[in-house]
Amino acid sequence: MARRLVIDVALLHLSAVRFGLTGPVKYTMGARDATRVIRVPHPRITVAVNYEGWTPFQRK
């Protein structure tokens, strides 16, 4: 399905953030995950959103 889509702009929430309470569960992707995600649909433009995270999150 992803190969059939034409994506002009992809907004990716990055940081690989997690909550200490939930352990290793990530709520957003890291840069490595993002490069895997955009390979198949290959958007014309990719924008990283919220890269630094938010104080209650812990970056790993």
URTA-V819919 format. One line per field, one symbol per residue. phi: phi as a letter, one per 20 degrees, with the letter a starting at -180 (. if undefined). psi: psi as a letter, one per 30 degrees, with the letter a starting at -180 (. if undefined). A space follows every 50 residues. Layout:
phi=???
psi=???
//
This chain:
phi=.ffefddecdddedqlfbegfemffedceefffffffeffflffccdedl fencgfedec
psi=eeffkjkekkjkjlfhllkeegbfkkfllleeeeeeefeefilekkkkkh efakeflkk.
//
